[in-house]
Amino acid sequence: MCVMGSSVEGRLLLHMSPGNKNALKSVIAAEYTGVKIQIAPNFQMGVSNKTPEFLKLNPLGKVPVLETPDGVILESNAIARYVSKLKKNTLLGSSLIDQAHVDQWIDFATTEIDVGIARWVYPRLGFGGVYVPEVEEYAISALRISLGALNVHLASHTYLVGHSVTLSDIVLVCNLSLGYKTVFTKEFTVDYPHVDRYFWTLVHHPQFKKHLGVVERAEKPCPLSATKTSTVEDKSAQSVKEKSSHKKKEVNKPIVETPKHKSEAPKPKEESFAAEDEDEAPSKPKGKHPLDLLPPSSMVLDNWKRLYSNTKVKDFRDVAIKGWILVRLMCMNFSSRFWEMYDPEGYSLWFCDYKYNDENTVPFVTMNKVSGFLQRMDFIRKFAFGKICILGETSPYKIKGVWLFRGPEIPQQVKDECYDVELYDWLKVDIADEIQKERVNAYFEEPDDVEGEKLLEAKCFK
């Protein structure tokens, strides 16, 4: 049941450490619902959560904590649900069955995904006790089973429930973000392409990106914390030694000095990971892009993009009343202008063909795959132009297209930063082959049929 009106909105105070993934569930939910939440200023984990004032709110000293006019709410999922109910929306589902499914996936994201990632990551970071290889191996094995089940579901779904973002998506993506930042390398997620597509699509949604920032995938699993790799026997022996040493010190030193010494180096907390990770990440020096260092090209990409945008080839069909011949002549002129501009020394053309077209059984899911792909290519926009077409009157639908890249090959940055590249077969266009040139023209011109297939939808990257 939604709380209508503004009696509560604007009087919500959230206590959280910067970058805390659990707290960000509520913050992102507030972005979708339009609810206003105030963040407690200058919160420092290990200090702010130890004050008497905070311990009155939560005696366990954990965050997040939400103060409302009607009382305090603890536990991140409960806070996120509360925020989602403050205004009328569909974050919690638009029907009884959808509501149940949202709860189902929130539980899955918490008990299967979040717990699995925590058992793998936290011991490596020094949060979860002694690192034991056998325990890590078991955690990874269990997590793979959960990710496999998730991958199967996402093969035919853009979102976990329904056709738009729900709270279950917010909770899952926030939990997955820790894995992607620390241990989910490309090699690890290669078996879960639909999870990859889903995650990278949602983290680029404005509501997610505003608070998660730019999520960078781990190139290799985070290293072991040097202070947490000792064996259980070593720790036991160390404990005995410390107790013996403590007894000797009791004779000459006040008891109060021991806790004072310990307070100088507090044990790291789970909640502080994101902030510490961001603070410690070295800033990357800004230099020229490698593609800027290529020899000058006679083709000015922006001129082609401007021509394409202004010509609006897809609207040629609207002037059919003037005669089919005139329309075709307009298209031919448009295509010939491209080949006049094209510089085969400075640019290269590539056909792409989705490897898993047999999975494309639902039109909107297929379109979302393409939209996500183009969205994740945003970083290369200065040096690329692309046209992706969805073909077929009935399922399975085919995803095919053509890309124009600066340089003689597909840029290495594209291969490294956009996982979608691995989901397509790529063929370099032979411009000496007139059949291949006509195929390029067809993608640019968007006729009713492309390569003998009905054109269902076309999307442009420019």
N, C-alpha and C positions, 0 to 999 in steps of 0.2 A: 504493500500500500504506500503510495507516494505522499510525502508531506508537501502540501501545496503552500504557496505564499513565500514570503521572505523573512518569516519570524526567526528561522534558524540560519538561513543563508547569510553569510557575512559575519557570523559570530562563531565561526569554527576555527580553532587554533590547533594546528598539527605540530607535534614535537617529533622531529626527525633529524637524523644526521644527514649531511649533504650526500646525494647520490644513493641513498638507501633504497635498494630495489623493492623492498617490502612496502615502504612508505609511498613510493612512486605509483603503486597500484591505485591508491586513492587520488593522488594528484592528477594522474592521467584520466581517471574516471570523471573527475571534476571538469576536465577540459571538454569531455564529450557531453556532459550534462549542463554545463554553464554554471555550476555551483562555485561560489567563491570560498576559498580556503586560505586562511592566513598561516604562514609558516613561522614557527617560533624562531626569532632571530638569534644568531650567534650560538647555535646549539653545537656543543662539542661532546662527542661520545667519549665516555670515560671521565667526564667532568660534570657536564650539565645533568646527566642522568644519575648522578650520585648525590645531588643536593637534597636536603630534607623536603623542599617544595616538590621536587619531581617524584621522590619516593612516596609521597602522599598520593600521587596520581597512580603510580604503578610500583608497588613495593619490590617487584623483581628488577626494576631498573632497566627494563627493556623498552625499545622503541619499535614501531611508532606508537604514539598515544594521541588520541583526538579528544580535545575538550569541546563540549557542546553546551548550550544553555540548559540542557536537561541532564547532563552528567558526562562522565568520562567513558570512552570506549577504548578497549585494548584489543590487540590481535589485528594484524593487517587485513586479513580477508573480511573480518567483521566491519572494520572501518570502511573498507571499499564498498561493501554492500550498503552500508548506511548512506554513504555519499551518493550512491547510485539511485537511491530511493527518494532523494530530496526533491527531484523534479521529474515530471512525467517524461519517460523515455523508454527505450527498448533494451537497455544494457543488461537487464535481468531476464529478458525474454518477453515475447509478446503473447504467449499462450502458456497454459499450464505445462504442456509437454516441453516447450522451449525452456521454461523456467527450471524444470527438473534437469534438463540437459545442461543448462548453464551451471547449476550446482554440481552436476556430475563432473564436468570438465574442470571446475575450480578445485574439486577434491583431487582429481587426477593430477592436475598441475602441481598441487601441493604435496601429496603423499607419494607420488611416483617420480615426477620430474624434479621437483625442488629437493626432495630428500636424496634422490640419486646423485644429483650434482653436488650437493653438500658433502656426501660421503666420499666423493672423489676429490673435490677441490679443497675443502677446509683443512684436512690434515696436511696437504701440500703447503698451504699458506700459514700453517702454525696455529690454526683455530681449533682443530678437532682432535687434540691429543697426539699420541705418538703415531708416526707414519708407519704402516705395516703393508708391504707389497701385496700380501695375500688378501687383505681386507679391501685394498683398492681394486684388485682384479675382480673380486666379487661384486663390488659397487658398479664397476663399468659394465659387467655382464648383465646385471639387473637393469641398469639404465638403458642398455641396448634393447632389451625386450620392450621397455616402455616406449622408447622412441620408435621402434618398429610398429607398434600398435598405433601410435599417433600418425606415423607416415601413411599407413593404410587408410586411416580416416581422411587425411588431408588430400589424398589422391583424387577425391571427388568433391572436396569442399574447399571453398576459399576461406571461410571462417569456421570456427568450431561449431557454432550453432546459427542457423538461419543464413541470411544474406547480407549481414552487416556486423560490425564489431559489437561484441558483448563483453561483459565483465570477465567472462572466462578467457577470452583472448587477451585481455589486459593482464590478468594474473599470470597466464602461461608465458607471454612474451617477456614480462619482467623477470620471471624465474629463469627462462632460457637465456636471458642476456648475460647472466653470470657465467653460464657454461660457454657461450660463444666468446666471451672476453678472456677466458682462462684455459680451456681445454678442448673446446669443440673445433679442432682444426679441420681443414678441407678433407684430409684423409679420414678423419673420424666420421664426418657427416656424409660421406660419399654414398652410403647405403640409405640415406634418408633425404632424397632430393625434394620431396614435397614439404618436409619440415623446414628445409633450407629456404625454399621459395616462400613459404608462409612467414617465416621469421623475418627475412630481409624485406618482404613487402610491407609488413606492419611497422617495423622500426622506421620506415621512411614516411609513414603517415605523419602529418604535422603534429597531431596531438601526442604521439609517442616521441617523435624526434625532438620536440621542444624540451622535454624533460630527460629523456635517455641520452640525448646528444648523438654524436656520431659514434655508432658502435663499431669497433674494429675487431675483426675476427683474430683469435690467437693463431699465430703461425706455428707454434709448438706448445705442448702442455706447459703450464706455469711450473717453474723449478721448485724443488723441495726447499722448504724453510730449513736453514742450517741448524736452527735451535730445536727442531722437532724430529730429527732423524736418528736419534739415539735409540738403542734397544730398550725393552722393558727392564732387562737386568741392569743395564747401565743406570737407568733412572732410579731403580730401587737402591742400588749401591750409593748413588748420589744422595738420595733421600736420607739414608742412614748416616752418611757423612755430615750432612747439613744439621741433622738432629744433634749429633755429638758436638759439632762446633757451636751450636746454639746453647747447649748446656754450659759450655765453658764461658760464653759471653755473658750469660745471665748474672754471673758473679759481679762483673765490673760495669755492665751497661744497663741503663733503664730499659724496661720492656718496650716502652713506646717508640724507641728508635728503630726497631725492626720494621714495623708497618710503614714508618715514615720513609725508610730506604726503599721499600717495595713500591711505594706510590710514585717514585720517580720514573719507573719503567712499567706502566700498566700493561697487562696482557691484552693483546689485540682482540678486538671484538668483531663478530661477523658483520655488524651493521656498518662498521667503519671501512670495510673493504673498498667500496666504490670510490669513496673520497680519497683514500690513501692511494689507490691505483691511479686516479687522475692526477694527484699531486706529484707522484713519483715518476709519471711517464715523461720522458725527456721530450722537450718541444722539438718538432721537426723543422730544420732550417728550410726556409722558402727559397727556392731557386727556379730556374727556367725548367719548364716541362721538357722531357726528352724529345717530344715531337716538335717543339719549337726550335730545336737544334738541327732539324733536317734541312737540306738545301732548299732554297726558296722554290715555290711552285707557281706556275702561271695561273693555276686555278685558285680563285678566291672563294672559299667555301660559303662565306656569308652572302656573296652575290647569288650563288645557286639557291641557297635557302630563301633568299628574298624573292627570287623569280618563282620558286615553287609556291611560296605562300601567296603571292599576288596573283598567280595564274589560276589557282583553285581548280586544278584539273578535274577534281571529282564533281564539280558543278557543270562540266561540259554537257552532261546528259540533259541538263535543264534547258539547253538551247536547241534541243532536238527538233523543235518546230521549224528551225531554219534549214533543216535537212541533215541527214546522216553524213553526207560527204563533207559538209562544212565542219561538223564536229570532229570528224576524223582528221581533217586537215589541221585543225587547231591542235589536236593531240600530237600529230606528227611534228608540227613546228615546235611544240614544247619539248619533245624528246630530242629533236635535233639540236636545240639550244644547249641541252645538257652535254651532248657529245662534243659540241664546239668548245665548251668550257673544260671538259674533263682532261686532266693531265695524268696519263698513265705512269709517268715517272715519279710524280709526287703523291699520288693517291692510288688506292686499290679498291676494287669492287668484289664483294663476296656474297654468294647465295647462302642462305641458312635454311635448314630444314629440321624441324623439331623431331627428336629421336623417338619420342613416345606418343605419337599421334593417336595410337589406338586407345589411349586413356582419355582423349578429348571427347567425352560423351555429352557434356552439358555445356551449352553455348556460353553462359555467363562466366562459368569457371574457366573456360578456354580463353575468353577475352581478358579475364583478370590475370591469367598467366602472362599474356602479352603485355598488359599494362604494367605489371610488376617488373618484367624484364626491361622495358623502356625506362621505367623510373629508376632502376638500379644502374642504368647506364648514364645517368645524369653527369657524372664526373668527367666524361669524355665528350660532352656536348660540343665543345669548341673544335674538336677534331673529327667529328663524325656526322653522318646523316644516314637514316635508316627508314625502311618501309616494310612493315610486317603485315601480312594478309592472312585472314582466317578463311579457309576455303571449304566448300561442301554444303549441300542442301540438307543432308542428314548426318548423324553421327556415325563413326567418329570423324571429327573435323580435323583438318590439316592446318598446321601453322608453318608458313613459309614466308620468305622475304629476301630482301637484298640490303646490304650495308655498304656505305662508302666510308673508308677510313683513310686518314692521313698516313702516308708511308706505304711501303711495298707489301707489308704483312699486317695481320691483325695485331694492334698494339699490345705489347706485353702487359701493360697496366690493365687492359680489358680482361686478359686471361687470368690475371692475378686477383682482381677485385670484383669481378662479376661472375658468380658461379653459374649463371644461366648459360654462359658460353659452352660449358661442358654438356649441356642438354641438347645441343644442336649439332648437326653435321654441317661442315663448312666446305664450300667449293669456290675457289677463286675464279672470277669471271674472265674468260678468254675473249677479249674485245675483238679479236680477229675472227671470231665465230659469230656470224650474223644471227644465228638462232639464239645464242645466249644474249646478244644485244637486244633482240626483240623481247626476250623474257624480262630483261631489266626494264625496258620501256613499259611492259605490261604492268609491272609492279608500281611504277611511277604514275601511270595513267589511270589505274583502277577501272578497267573495263568490267562488264557484267560477269565475264568468265576469264579466269586466269589459268593457263595450262590445262584447259578442259574442265576446270572445276568452277562451280558457282562461287562468286565472291560474296562471303557473308559479312565481313567487316574488315576494315583496313585502318591501321594506326601508323602515324608518322613520328619519327624522332628527328627533330630539327632544332 
